């Protein structure tokens, strides 16, 4: 499916009585990588979890406002969260492969859940997804022999990426995808983000500002539930407009 | 305030560069004093002290590169370090210009005084004041002062052109020593370059503080 941009308007989110996001408005362009940075508790993870309707799965969590992916109204009446999550893949901070499933089944899981059982097609998609995640060469001889849990942390994260890509999403959300990885695995994930954004709309939450600077076309700075600034990444890191952004990225904060 | 060590490193870099600026400014002052008094001992001091400026240049480069490599500076800090690297190169050149002037003075002192209607001391005073104000602008992150330096560059350029014309005219007068005239022309030329470096420094201060590129009338 062709990648679409994301349009966010007046988005508010709560955990019980506590408001976590305040009136976020943002255009996330298609086929670009957009990074969300900000200190712990600024709402950046909550924000991406609102994009694929994961926020509402938490107890007492609530969302108001508008999110659309291309023409699709994410919070529209009758729109299924399951359908949204097919179009919006997500990779988390801690690699979370299905531990007892084989490498192959980890990648095929999403398709099988969606009732897809054509063996030959599955083989093709598993290979293509693993290639896309730059893991194929390392695991092609053990696809059905080894479990997801037997891989290294960096490999597990790429396996999770392959699993997300297998259902052919339009948007990839990555919540701190490299923060639990060593520098080599981190570099592989960053290289992948560069490749993936040619086909997907990528949104990456990161604590690592250098990582945002390296991979993202656009960067947004969040603070206490508000979006302070969104601009081209090179502008954000050389000449931000808002004093709060400058204080944060130069470490004069807190 | 977080990143204390990093910000101390930035402050140390600033102090080192300011100290170097003091040396460069002093070298030009001495060279000009030597020109006015034809005092060869002052020329010797200028030549000797150039090594201090060159050593400072290496220090500033090393401190800047270390900060870039170890601290991954962003935004105003990144602009500050880039500005320091560029100012460093300009100050080193100012030191070279002082040496060039001192060498011309040594040559002049062995020859007949040229008969020439030029005001080198006034030009020197203007150039030195531009260096001093550019360094003060750097010290205080003062964009207005930096701007005032930029506005003075044309005055020095005009003086340089006037001196060129005066030397050209004096060459046609019988009895004038051509080599003394050329020495004087080169002194003026070096003072004009000093003002150019002061202008560059002022531009770098504006880039650091405002993030605006004001070079060559670029739109900031």
Interface residues (C-beta under 8 A of the other chain):
Chain A: X209 X210 X213 X237 X238 X239 X240 X245 X246 X249 X250 X251 X252 X253 X254
Chain B: X1 X2 X3 X6 X7 X72 X73 X74 X75 X76 X77 X78 X79 X211
